[in-house]
Amino acid sequence: MNLTSEVSLRRFTIIDIEKVMEINKTCLPENYNSYFFMEIFKNCPDAFIVAEANSTIIGYIMCRLESGFSDFSRIKPVRKGHVVSIAISPNYRRTGIARALMLSAMSSLTSYGSSETFCEVRVTNEPALQLYKKLGFSIRKRISRYYYDGEDAFLMARPLLS
């Protein structure tokens, strides 16, 4: 299945919190409480996006703004968009929804003044690694034992065009 007109993207609202948390718990070993989700939303509301099919939330992406040294040049601090979490319900994976969410979030991050974006991804998550590479991300470093279960992560980043 490809991303079709039956799937739409929109900004997260507070009434979405339970469904987003359910998708998070179903899809990812890293689970967050409602306070964490709401803090991310307050930081960067236009880059917290949900995907819906038939009026049901089937995926989300949440990002926050951070300041720090560039992942491409250590010369000066920059504003960066951090993709904190992205998840798609199992029945809707490999349909273009994650790509659409990423593109929408990157556009929002650019409007917030971010010059680059980054994420951490499990070294064993081959589908995510392939998607991020297709979107222009590159592996910047490996972070040993990043995840709670001890798995390493790749820090992946890409510049954003204004």
MILUMDO-563746 format. One record per residue (C-alpha): residue number from 1; chain; x, y negated, z negated. Coordinates in steps of 0.2 Angstrom, whole numbers, plus 5000, padded with zeros to 4 digits. Layout:
BEGIN
<r><i>NUM</i><ch>A</ch><x>X</x><y>Y</y><z>Z</z></r>
...
//
This chain:
BEGIN
<r><i>1</i><ch>A</ch><x>5000</x><y>5000</y><z>5000</z></r>
<r><i>2</i><ch>A</ch><x>5006</x><y>4982</y><z>5004</z></r>
<r><i>3</i><ch>A</ch><x>5001</x><y>4966</y><z>4995</z></r>
<r><i>4</i><ch>A</ch><x>4984</x><y>4962</y><z>5002</z></r>
<r><i>5</i><ch>A</ch><x>4970</x><y>4950</y><z>4999</z></r>
<r><i>6</i><ch>A</ch><x>4964</x><y>4961</y><z>4985</z></r>
<r><i>7</i><ch>A</ch><x>4978</x><y>4955</y><z>4974</z></r>
<r><i>8</i><ch>A</ch><x>4980</x><y>4937</y><z>4968</z></r>
<r><i>9</i><ch>A</ch><x>4992</x><y>4928</y><z>4958</z></r>
<r><i>10</i><ch>A</ch><x>4988</x><y>4915</y><z>4945</z></r>
<r><i>11</i><ch>A</ch><x>4995</x><y>4906</y><z>4930</z></r>
<r><i>12</i><ch>A</ch><x>4993</x><y>4916</y><z>4913</z></r>
<r><i>13</i><ch>A</ch><x>4980</x><y>4910</y><z>4901</z></r>
<r><i>14</i><ch>A</ch><x>4979</x><y>4914</y><z>4882</z></r>
<r><i>15</i><ch>A</ch><x>4964</x><y>4926</y><z>4886</z></r>
<r><i>16</i><ch>A</ch><x>4976</x><y>4937</y><z>4896</z></r>
<r><i>17</i><ch>A</ch><x>4987</x><y>4940</y><z>4881</z></r>
<r><i>18</i><ch>A</ch><x>4980</x><y>4958</y><z>4876</z></r>
<r><i>19</i><ch>A</ch><x>4980</x><y>4964</y><z>4894</z></r>
<r><i>20</i><ch>A</ch><x>4998</x><y>4958</y><z>4897</z></r>
<r><i>21</i><ch>A</ch><x>5004</x><y>4966</y><z>4881</z></r>
<r><i>22</i><ch>A</ch><x>4995</x><y>4982</y><z>4886</z></r>
<r><i>23</i><ch>A</ch><x>5005</x><y>4982</y><z>4903</z></r>
<r><i>24</i><ch>A</ch><x>5021</x><y>4978</y><z>4893</z></r>
<r><i>25</i><ch>A</ch><x>5019</x><y>4993</y><z>4882</z></r>
<r><i>26</i><ch>A</ch><x>5014</x><y>5004</y><z>4896</z></r>
<r><i>27</i><ch>A</ch><x>5028</x><y>5000</y><z>4907</z></r>
<r><i>28</i><ch>A</ch><x>5043</x><y>4995</y><z>4897</z></r>
<r><i>29</i><ch>A</ch><x>5052</x><y>5001</y><z>4882</z></r>
<r><i>30</i><ch>A</ch><x>5055</x><y>4983</y><z>4877</z></r>
<r><i>31</i><ch>A</ch><x>5039</x><y>4977</y><z>4868</z></r>
<r><i>32</i><ch>A</ch><x>5035</x><y>4960</y><z>4861</z></r>
<r><i>33</i><ch>A</ch><x>5022</x><y>4953</y><z>4849</z></r>
<r><i>34</i><ch>A</ch><x>5009</x><y>4940</y><z>4854</z></r>
<r><i>35</i><ch>A</ch><x>5019</x><y>4926</y><z>4846</z></r>
<r><i>36</i><ch>A</ch><x>5034</x><y>4930</y><z>4858</z></r>
<r><i>37</i><ch>A</ch><x>5023</x><y>4929</y><z>4873</z></r>
<r><i>38</i><ch>A</ch><x>5015</x><y>4913</y><z>4868</z></r>
<r><i>39</i><ch>A</ch><x>5032</x><y>4905</y><z>4864</z></r>
<r><i>40</i><ch>A</ch><x>5038</x><y>4909</y><z>4882</z></r>
<r><i>41</i><ch>A</ch><x>5021</x><y>4902</y><z>4889</z></r>
<r><i>42</i><ch>A</ch><x>5024</x><y>4886</y><z>4879</z></r>
<r><i>43</i><ch>A</ch><x>5041</x><y>4884</y><z>4886</z></r>
<r><i>44</i><ch>A</ch><x>5037</x><y>4887</y><z>4904</z></r>
<r><i>45</i><ch>A</ch><x>5019</x><y>4889</y><z>4907</z></r>
<r><i>46</i><ch>A</ch><x>5019</x><y>4888</y><z>4926</z></r>
<r><i>47</i><ch>A</ch><x>5032</x><y>4902</y><z>4927</z></r>
<r><i>48</i><ch>A</ch><x>5021</x><y>4914</y><z>4917</z></r>
<r><i>49</i><ch>A</ch><x>5011</x><y>4922</y><z>4931</z></r>
<r><i>50</i><ch>A</ch><x>4999</x><y>4937</y><z>4931</z></r>
<r><i>51</i><ch>A</ch><x>4994</x><y>4947</y><z>4946</z></r>
<r><i>52</i><ch>A</ch><x>4976</x><y>4953</y><z>4947</z></r>
<r><i>53</i><ch>A</ch><x>4967</x><y>4966</y><z>4958</z></r>
<r><i>54</i><ch>A</ch><x>4948</x><y>4966</y><z>4957</z></r>
<r><i>55</i><ch>A</ch><x>4948</x><y>4954</y><z>4942</z></r>
<r><i>56</i><ch>A</ch><x>4960</x><y>4966</y><z>4932</z></r>
<r><i>57</i><ch>A</ch><x>4977</x><y>4961</y><z>4927</z></r>
<r><i>58</i><ch>A</ch><x>4989</x><y>4973</y><z>4935</z></r>
<r><i>59</i><ch>A</ch><x>5006</x><y>4964</y><z>4932</z></r>
<r><i>60</i><ch>A</ch><x>5015</x><y>4949</y><z>4925</z></r>
<r><i>61</i><ch>A</ch><x>5031</x><y>4939</y><z>4925</z></r>
<r><i>62</i><ch>A</ch><x>5036</x><y>4928</y><z>4911</z></r>
<r><i>63</i><ch>A</ch><x>5051</x><y>4916</y><z>4912</z></r>
<r><i>64</i><ch>A</ch><x>5059</x><y>4903</y><z>4901</z></r>
<r><i>65</i><ch>A</ch><x>5070</x><y>4888</y><z>4904</z></r>
<r><i>66</i><ch>A</ch><x>5087</x><y>4888</y><z>4896</z></r>
<r><i>67</i><ch>A</ch><x>5103</x><y>4877</y><z>4897</z></r>
<r><i>68</i><ch>A</ch><x>5120</x><y>4884</y><z>4898</z></r>
<r><i>69</i><ch>A</ch><x>5135</x><y>4886</y><z>4909</z></r>
<r><i>70</i><ch>A</ch><x>5131</x><y>4891</y><z>4927</z></r>
<r><i>71</i><ch>A</ch><x>5133</x><y>4910</y><z>4931</z></r>
<r><i>72</i><ch>A</ch><x>5142</x><y>4904</y><z>4947</z></r>
<r><i>73</i><ch>A</ch><x>5153</x><y>4890</y><z>4941</z></r>
<r><i>74</i><ch>A</ch><x>5159</x><y>4886</y><z>4923</z></r>
<r><i>75</i><ch>A</ch><x>5162</x><y>4868</y><z>4927</z></r>
<r><i>76</i><ch>A</ch><x>5146</x><y>4860</y><z>4919</z></r>
<r><i>77</i><ch>A</ch><x>5130</x><y>4865</y><z>4910</z></r>
<r><i>78</i><ch>A</ch><x>5115</x><y>4868</y><z>4921</z></r>
<r><i>79</i><ch>A</ch><x>5096</x><y>4871</y><z>4918</z></r>
<r><i>80</i><ch>A</ch><x>5093</x><y>4890</y><z>4921</z></r>
<r><i>81</i><ch>A</ch><x>5077</x><y>4900</y><z>4923</z></r>
<r><i>82</i><ch>A</ch><x>5078</x><y>4916</y><z>4913</z></r>
<r><i>83</i><ch>A</ch><x>5066</x><y>4930</y><z>4919</z></r>
<r><i>84</i><ch>A</ch><x>5062</x><y>4937</y><z>4902</z></r>
<r><i>85</i><ch>A</ch><x>5050</x><y>4951</y><z>4908</z></r>
<r><i>86</i><ch>A</ch><x>5041</x><y>4957</y><z>4923</z></r>
<r><i>87</i><ch>A</ch><x>5030</x><y>4973</y><z>4924</z></r>
<r><i>88</i><ch>A</ch><x>5018</x><y>4980</y><z>4936</z></r>
<r><i>89</i><ch>A</ch><x>5005</x><y>4994</y><z>4932</z></r>
<r><i>90</i><ch>A</ch><x>5011</x><y>5011</y><z>4938</z></r>
<r><i>91</i><ch>A</ch><x>4997</x><y>5013</y><z>4951</z></r>
<r><i>92</i><ch>A</ch><x>5002</x><y>4996</y><z>4960</z></r>
<r><i>93</i><ch>A</ch><x>5021</x><y>4998</y><z>4960</z></r>
<r><i>94</i><ch>A</ch><x>5031</x><y>4997</y><z>4977</z></r>
<r><i>95</i><ch>A</ch><x>5017</x><y>4987</y><z>4985</z></r>
<r><i>96</i><ch>A</ch><x>5026</x><y>4970</y><z>4985</z></r>
<r><i>97</i><ch>A</ch><x>5018</x><y>4963</y><z>4969</z></r>
<r><i>98</i><ch>A</ch><x>5034</x><y>4962</y><z>4960</z></r>
<r><i>99</i><ch>A</ch><x>5042</x><y>4952</y><z>4974</z></r>
<r><i>100</i><ch>A</ch><x>5027</x><y>4940</y><z>4975</z></r>
<r><i>101</i><ch>A</ch><x>5028</x><y>4937</y><z>4957</z></r>
<r><i>102</i><ch>A</ch><x>5047</x><y>4934</y><z>4958</z></r>
<r><i>103</i><ch>A</ch><x>5045</x><y>4922</y><z>4972</z></r>
<r><i>104</i><ch>A</ch><x>5031</x><y>4912</y><z>4964</z></r>
<r><i>105</i><ch>A</ch><x>5041</x><y>4911</y><z>4947</z></r>
<r><i>106</i><ch>A</ch><x>5057</x><y>4905</y><z>4956</z></r>
<r><i>107</i><ch>A</ch><x>5046</x><y>4892</y><z>4965</z></r>
<r><i>108</i><ch>A</ch><x>5040</x><y>4886</y><z>4948</z></r>
<r><i>109</i><ch>A</ch><x>5057</x><y>4887</y><z>4940</z></r>
<r><i>110</i><ch>A</ch><x>5063</x><y>4875</y><z>4954</z></r>
<r><i>111</i><ch>A</ch><x>5049</x><y>4863</y><z>4950</z></r>
<r><i>112</i><ch>A</ch><x>5055</x><y>4863</y><z>4932</z></r>
<r><i>113</i><ch>A</ch><x>5073</x><y>4858</y><z>4938</z></r>
<r><i>114</i><ch>A</ch><x>5082</x><y>4874</y><z>4937</z></r>
<r><i>115</i><ch>A</ch><x>5096</x><y>4876</y><z>4948</z></r>
<r><i>116</i><ch>A</ch><x>5098</x><y>4895</y><z>4946</z></r>
<r><i>117</i><ch>A</ch><x>5089</x><y>4910</y><z>4939</z></r>
<r><i>118</i><ch>A</ch><x>5095</x><y>4925</y><z>4930</z></r>
<r><i>119</i><ch>A</ch><x>5088</x><y>4942</y><z>4922</z></r>
<r><i>120</i><ch>A</ch><x>5095</x><y>4957</y><z>4913</z></r>
<r><i>121</i><ch>A</ch><x>5091</x><y>4974</y><z>4921</z></r>
<r><i>122</i><ch>A</ch><x>5094</x><y>4991</y><z>4915</z></r>
<r><i>123</i><ch>A</ch><x>5109</x><y>4999</y><z>4925</z></r>
<r><i>124</i><ch>A</ch><x>5098</x><y>5014</y><z>4929</z></r>
<r><i>125</i><ch>A</ch><x>5083</x><y>5004</y><z>4935</z></r>
<r><i>126</i><ch>A</ch><x>5087</x><y>5007</y><z>4954</z></r>
<r><i>127</i><ch>A</ch><x>5070</x><y>5000</y><z>4961</z></r>
<r><i>128</i><ch>A</ch><x>5072</x><y>4983</y><z>4951</z></r>
<r><i>129</i><ch>A</ch><x>5091</x><y>4982</y><z>4956</z></r>
<r><i>130</i><ch>A</ch><x>5086</x><y>4984</y><z>4975</z></r>
<r><i>131</i><ch>A</ch><x>5072</x><y>4971</y><z>4973</z></r>
<r><i>132</i><ch>A</ch><x>5083</x><y>4958</y><z>4965</z></r>
<r><i>133</i><ch>A</ch><x>5097</x><y>4961</y><z>4978</z></r>
<r><i>134</i><ch>A</ch><x>5084</x><y>4959</y><z>4992</z></r>
<r><i>135</i><ch>A</ch><x>5079</x><y>4942</y><z>4984</z></r>
<r><i>136</i><ch>A</ch><x>5097</x><y>4936</y><z>4984</z></r>
<r><i>137</i><ch>A</ch><x>5102</x><y>4940</y><z>4966</z></r>
<r><i>138</i><ch>A</ch><x>5120</x><y>4947</y><z>4963</z></r>
<r><i>139</i><ch>A</ch><x>5127</x><y>4956</y><z>4948</z></r>
<r><i>140</i><ch>A</ch><x>5137</x><y>4944</y><z>4938</z></r>
<r><i>141</i><ch>A</ch><x>5142</x><y>4956</y><z>4924</z></r>
<r><i>142</i><ch>A</ch><x>5138</x><y>4972</y><z>4915</z></r>
<r><i>143</i><ch>A</ch><x>5132</x><y>4970</y><z>4897</z></r>
<r><i>144</i><ch>A</ch><x>5137</x><y>4985</y><z>4886</z></r>
<r><i>145</i><ch>A</ch><x>5123</x><y>4992</y><z>4875</z></r>
<r><i>146</i><ch>A</ch><x>5111</x><y>4977</y><z>4879</z></r>
<r><i>147</i><ch>A</ch><x>5095</x><y>4987</y><z>4876</z></r>
<r><i>148</i><ch>A</ch><x>5089</x><y>4993</y><z>4859</z></r>
<r><i>149</i><ch>A</ch><x>5091</x><y>5011</y><z>4865</z></r>
<r><i>150</i><ch>A</ch><x>5110</x><y>5008</y><z>4869</z></r>
<r><i>151</i><ch>A</ch><x>5108</x><y>5007</y><z>4888</z></r>
<r><i>152</i><ch>A</ch><x>5119</x><y>4994</y><z>4897</z></r>
<r><i>153</i><ch>A</ch><x>5112</x><y>4980</y><z>4907</z></r>
<r><i>154</i><ch>A</ch><x>5117</x><y>4971</y><z>4922</z></r>
<r><i>155</i><ch>A</ch><x>5116</x><y>4952</y><z>4922</z></r>
<r><i>156</i><ch>A</ch><x>5110</x><y>4947</y><z>4939</z></r>
<r><i>157</i><ch>A</ch><x>5108</x><y>4929</y><z>4945</z></r>
<r><i>158</i><ch>A</ch><x>5105</x><y>4918</y><z>4960</z></r>
<r><i>159</i><ch>A</ch><x>5105</x><y>4900</y><z>4964</z></r>
<r><i>160</i><ch>A</ch><x>5088</x><y>4891</y><z>4967</z></r>
<r><i>161</i><ch>A</ch><x>5086</x><y>4879</y><z>4981</z></r>
<r><i>162</i><ch>A</ch><x>5078</x><y>4863</y><z>4977</z></r>
//
